[in-house]
Amino acid sequence: MGWFSRSLSTSIGKKVIQAVTGLLLILFLLIHFAGNYTIWGGETTFNSYVGTLESFGWFTHVIEILLALVFIIHIYVGLLLALQNYRAKPKKYQVYKSKKLVDFSARYTWQTGVLVLIFLIIHLANFWYTYQFNANGRDLYTIVSDLFHSTFYGVFYVLFLITLGFHISHGFKSALQTFGWNHPKYNSWIEKTSTFLAWFFGLGFSLIPIIFYFTFLGGK
């Protein structure tokens, strides 16, 4: 792990690690999104998807561990970069005008990252932990359905998923910039893709709690 320690000792090294882990997490979200959307096939289809993942046994657990490591590294390096930027920041009066030109997602990247971390912990507790250790005979589809019948959890999830969209919007642009792909020829494409990903994940994931909640209301 000497390369990792050496990378952490330089600003560009930290940014490269952050960019690579960020893009890996976006890739994971795409796969997770596809899996989650099997829920629209109904209880049997969704539980069949869950069963398929479980059938891989130890391999699934290895992927979970690797994914957790990617998350931990991304969070750790992100906090180091936030601290580094804070220490290097000029006095407020020197940057007041320029800060107006920075979009919301860029200005509050580490703050949205912290909120996403809080959401991730609650999300894992609500679904992964409950399914693994406190299911009380329920399958995962039932656990999802029960949770999203709650107004509180529905609103909570939607708000945090919107935050995730903001975080991804800047994160994707920042990662490509780190790799030197912020050429005027590509900037428009990068900007549009970043906006698309923000809406795709923010709205796409939000549809699950929204539709479950209103389906529940309609069934009352």
C-alpha positions in Angstrom: 0.0 0.0 0.0 3.0 2.3 -0.4 1.6 3.8 -3.5 -1.5 4.8 -1.5 0.5 6.5 1.2 2.6 8.3 -1.4 -0.5 9.4 -3.2 -2.0 10.9 0.0 1.1 13.0 0.4 0.4 15.1 -2.6 -2.6 17.2 -3.6 -2.9 15.7 -7.1 -2.5 12.2 -5.7 -5.5 12.7 -3.3 -7.5 14.2 -6.2 -6.8 11.2 -8.4 -7.8 8.7 -5.7 -11.0 10.7 -5.1 -11.8 10.8 -8.8 -11.2 7.1 -9.3 -13.2 6.0 -6.3 -16.0 8.5 -7.2 -16.3 7.1 -10.7 -16.3 3.5 -9.3 -19.2 4.5 -7.0 -21.1 6.0 -9.9 -20.7 2.7 -11.7 -22.0 0.9 -8.6 -25.0 3.2 -8.5 -25.8 2.4 -12.1 -25.7 -1.3 -11.3 -27.7 -0.8 -8.0 -30.2 1.3 -9.9 -30.8 -1.5 -12.5 -31.2 -4.0 -9.7 -33.6 -1.8 -7.7 -35.8 -1.3 -10.7 -36.6 -5.0 -10.9 -39.0 -4.0 -8.0 -41.5 -2.8 -10.7 -41.8 -6.4 -11.8 -43.5 -7.2 -8.5 -42.6 -9.1 -5.4 -41.6 -12.3 -7.2 -39.3 -10.6 -9.7 -37.6 -8.5 -7.1 -37.1 -11.3 -4.6 -35.8 -13.4 -7.4 -33.1 -10.8 -8.1 -32.2 -10.7 -4.4 -32.0 -14.5 -4.4 -29.7 -14.4 -7.5 -27.3 -12.1 -5.6 -27.3 -14.4 -2.6 -26.7 -17.4 -4.7 -23.1 -16.2 -5.5 -22.3 -16.8 -1.8 -18.8 -15.8 -0.8 -18.2 -13.8 -4.1 -21.0 -11.4 -3.2 -19.5 -10.9 0.2 -16.1 -10.1 -1.3 -17.7 -7.5 -3.6 -19.5 -6.0 -0.6 -16.1 -5.7 1.3 -14.4 -4.1 -1.8 -17.3 -1.7 -2.2 -17.1 -0.8 1.5 -13.4 -0.1 1.1 -14.0 2.1 -1.9 -16.6 4.1 0.1 -14.3 4.4 3.1 -11.4 5.6 0.9 -13.6 8.1 -0.9 -14.9 9.5 2.3 -11.5 9.7 4.0 -9.8 11.3 1.0 -12.7 13.7 0.6 -12.4 14.9 4.2 -8.6 15.4 3.7 -9.2 17.5 0.6 -11.9 19.5 2.3 -9.5 20.2 5.2 -6.8 21.1 2.7 -9.0 23.5 0.8 -10.2 25.1 4.0 -6.6 25.8 5.1 -5.7 27.2 1.7 -8.7 29.4 1.3 -8.1 33.1 1.1 -9.9 35.6 3.3 -13.6 35.9 2.6 -13.5 39.4 1.2 -11.0 38.3 -1.4 -13.2 35.6 -2.8 -16.7 36.9 -2.2 -17.4 37.9 -5.8 -15.9 34.7 -7.3 -17.9 32.5 -5.0 -21.1 33.8 -6.6 -19.9 32.2 -9.8 -19.6 28.8 -8.3 -22.7 26.6 -8.5 -24.3 25.1 -5.4 -23.1 21.6 -5.9 -19.4 22.8 -6.2 -19.6 25.1 -3.2 -21.1 22.6 -0.8 -19.4 19.4 -2.1 -18.1 18.1 1.3 -21.3 19.1 3.1 -23.5 17.2 0.6 -21.0 14.3 1.0 -21.5 14.2 4.7 -25.3 14.2 4.2 -24.9 11.3 1.7 -22.8 9.4 4.3 -25.6 9.9 6.9 -28.1 8.7 4.4 -26.0 5.7 3.5 -25.7 4.6 7.2 -29.5 4.9 7.7 -30.1 3.2 4.4 -28.0 0.2 5.3 -29.6 0.0 8.7 -33.1 0.1 7.2 -32.5 -2.4 4.5 -29.3 -4.5 4.7 -29.2 -4.8 8.5 -32.9 -5.4 8.8 -33.0 -8.0 6.0 -29.9 -9.8 7.4 -30.6 -9.7 11.1 -34.1 -8.4 11.9 -36.4 -9.5 9.1 -38.8 -11.5 11.3 -39.7 -13.7 8.4 -40.2 -10.9 5.9 -38.6 -10.9 2.4 -36.8 -7.8 1.2 -39.7 -6.7 -1.0 -42.0 -6.6 2.1 -39.3 -4.7 4.1 -39.1 -2.0 1.3 -42.9 -1.8 1.1 -43.4 -1.5 4.8 -40.7 1.3 5.1 -42.1 3.4 2.3 -45.6 3.3 3.6 -44.3 5.9 6.1 -44.6 9.5 5.2 -41.5 10.4 7.3 -39.3 7.9 5.6 -40.6 8.7 2.1 -39.9 12.4 2.5 -36.6 11.7 4.2 -35.4 9.4 1.4 -36.4 11.8 -1.4 -34.6 14.8 0.3 -31.4 12.8 0.7 -31.6 11.4 -2.8 -31.8 15.0 -4.2 -28.7 15.7 -2.1 -27.1 12.7 -3.7 -27.9 14.2 -7.1 -26.2 17.5 -6.2 -23.1 15.6 -5.0 -22.8 13.5 -8.1 -23.3 16.5 -10.4 -20.2 18.2 -9.1 -18.3 15.0 -8.4 -18.5 13.7 -12.0 -17.3 17.1 -13.4 -14.5 17.2 -10.8 -13.3 13.7 -11.6 -13.0 14.4 -15.3 -11.3 17.7 -14.6 -8.8 15.8 -12.5 -8.0 13.6 -15.5 -7.5 16.7 -17.6 -10.6 16.2 -19.7 -12.0 19.7 -19.1 -11.1 20.9 -22.7 -13.5 23.5 -24.2 -14.3 20.9 -26.8 -15.8 18.6 -24.2 -17.0 21.0 -21.5 -20.5 21.3 -22.8 -20.8 17.5 -23.0 -19.4 17.1 -19.5 -21.8 19.7 -18.1 -24.9 18.1 -19.8 -23.8 14.6 -18.6 -23.3 15.8 -15.0 -26.8 17.4 -15.0 -28.3 14.2 -16.5 -26.6 12.0 -13.9 -27.9 14.3 -11.1 -31.5 14.0 -12.4 -31.2 10.3 -13.3 -30.1 9.2 -9.8 -31.9 11.8 -7.8 -35.3 11.4 -9.5 -34.8 7.8 -10.6 -34.2 6.5 -7.1 -36.8 8.8 -5.6 -39.6 7.3 -7.7 -39.4 4.1 -5.6 -40.5 5.6 -2.3 -42.8 8.0 -4.0 -44.7 5.4 -6.0 -44.8 2.9 -3.1 -46.2 5.6 -0.8 -48.9 6.8 -3.2 -49.8 3.2 -4.1 -50.3 2.5 -0.4 -52.5 5.6 -0.1 -54.6 4.5 -3.1 -55.0 1.1 -1.5 -56.4 2.4 1.8 
